[in-house]
Amino acid sequence: MTDWLSPDEWQAVALSLKVALWAVVISLPLGVWVAHLLARKSFWGKSLLNGLVHLPLVLPPVATGYILLSLFGRRGPVGGFLEETFGLVLAFRWTGAVLAGAIMAFPLMVRAIRLAIEAVDPKLEQAAGTLGASQLWVFLTITLPLILPGVIAGAVLAFAKAMGEFGATITFVSNIPGETQTLPSAIYAFLQVPGGEASAFRLVGLSIAVAMAALIFSEYVSRRVADRITGK
Amino acid sequence: MSLSVAIRHQYPEFSLHASFDVGAGLTAVMGRSGAGKTTVANAVAGLFRPDEGKVLVAGETLLDTSASVDVPAHRRRIGYVFQEARLFPHLNVRQNLLYGKWFARASGAEFDRIVEMLGIGPLLGRRPSALSGGEKQRVALGRALLSDPRLLVMDEPLAALDAQRKAEIIPYLERLRDDAGKPILYVSHSTSEVARLATTVVMIDAGRVVACGGAAEVLSDPSLARAMPIREAGAVLIATVAVHDEADGLSELTVSAGSVFLPKVRAAIGAKLRVRVEAHDILLFKDAPIGGSALNVLPVTVTSIRQGDGPGVIVGLIAGDDPLIARITRRSVRNLGLTPGEACYAVLKSTSVAAEDVGAA
C-alpha cells in the first residue's frame, strides 16, 4: 500500500478517513433527531430549521468556511468559549476539519434519514403507543429499526461528502500537511507544484475508489437490512 | 367494570356529541360510515383529543378536558385492534405478541393461554409478511390482549377480511367476550357482526347517540332501523338448542314463543344461542298459514309500525318475550289491516338463516 503512495499522500488519505469518520459519528445522532423533528413534528420555526439544515448545500462552501472561522476561530464567540472551557481548539486543527465536514455533509444525511422516516407508517407508531410504549420507546423500538437502511445510506453519503469536502475546510482550517491537509486539499496542493501531477492523479484515483466502495457498500447493507426488516 | 364516555367535537361540516355509559361485555358502537364511530373509539384510546370530553374507565378518569386531565395513550392501558392489523414488520409473531410486555407485566401462563385461545401457536416464528389477513388479525388481537389492557377497543377489526376470514375470527371474538373478562368496545357498521357479538349496542347516527341498550332490544327497535343499512336490519332471538335431527339435518331450538327449526347448528343440546333474524326474511300472516313449506310459524303481536320513505314499512313485533322486526310493503300492511296490538303470525324459512348468523349467546 505504502509502495505506491508516498508518505505525504498516505498521510492525507489517513487524515481524510479519520476526519470523515468522526464527522459522521458526531453528526449522526443529531441528524437522526433533526430528521425526526422535520418528518414527524410540527412546531414554530420548522421551516427556519429546515432552511438552516439545508443552508450548507446552497451556500458557497467558502462562505460556510468563513462563517465557521468567524464563529469557531480562537477569537470567535463560540471558539473562544470552547477553548476557555474545554481547551478545545478547532481553527487550523483536524478537529475543525471534522466540524466543517460534518456541517457540509449534514443536509445530505438529514435528507436521507428524513425520507426513511416519512416512509414509516405513523399508524405503526400509533399502535405501539396503545401497547404502552412512550414516544421515546416507540422511536427506539419501531421507528429506528424500520429506518435503519435510510440511516445507513445517510451515514455513508455523509461520509463520502465529508471526505471530499474542500471549500469550507480549506477556509476554516487551511491546508496544513499532517494536521488539516485532507485528500482534496492534498490534490489541490499537488497541482500547485511542478511535477505534482502524478501524486494528484493517484489521489484522484483513490478518491474514486473510496467513493465507489462507499456507494456499493451502502447499497448492499441497505438492501440486506431492508430485507431483514420486511421479513423477506 | 364500566366505561363512561361523553365527548363533543366540532368538525368543519359535522358535529359529534356523544355520551354513553356501559358495563362489562362487548359494547358495539354502531352506525353508518361517517357517523363518528371511530372518533369515539380513538377518543377513548387517547389517539384523538376532542374539543371537550370526559372518558372514565372503571372509575378512573382518562380524559377530562374541564379539569385538564388527558392521560397519554401509552398510559391508558387500552388495547387497540385496528382495522388493518398494524403488526410490526421487523418483528416476528412472537415478538409482536410480546411487544406490550416490555411496558406492562403479565405472566408466562397468560401468554400460553392467549396463544392457545387464538390458535396462533404454529405462527410464532413467522414474520407478519408471511401471514394471511385472518392470521394477522388474530395476532393483532393477541398482541393487544397481552399488553394487559383494562379495556379492548376494536375498530372494524373484520372489515378488511373476506367472508371466510370473518367466519374464522368471529368464534375467537366470542370466546374473548365470554372468557377473557375484558370489556370490549367494538366499532362496526355491520349489523350481522353486532348481532352476533354485542352485549350492549350504542347506536350512533350523524354524530349523536340515538340508542344505547341491550343488543336484542336495540337491534329490534323499529325506530332505529334508519341508523343502519335497511337491508341489514334484523333482530336477535335468544334460543336454546333442544333437539338435533340428524336425518333431516335440522336443529330444533326453543325460543320464548315456541320452537324454531334451523339448518343443523354446531352447538350442544341445551346451549344458548343468538340467532339473527333479518327483517326482510319474515313474512306476516293474518291467520295461521296452512299448507306452506316454511317450518317456522310463530304467533306474534304487532307493537309498532314505522313508515319509511320508500314502499317499505318496518313492523315491530313481539314473539313471546322476544322482539322481532319485519320489513314488508306499505300495501301489505294495508291489505292485512295491521295495527299495533294486532295478533298475527310470523313465518320464517329455516334456510333463510345463514350459518354465520347463529352464534353463542
Interface residues (C-beta under 8 A of the other chain):
Chain A: D121 K123 L124 Q126 A127 A128 G129 T130 L131 G132 A133 S134 Q135 W137 V138 T141 I142 P145 L146 R228 I229 T230 G231 K232
Chain B: A45 G46 L47 P72 A73 H74 R75 R76 R77 I78 G79 Y80 F82 E84 R86 F88 P89 H90 N92 Y99 G100 W102 F103 A104 R126 R127 P128 S129 A130 R143 A144 S147
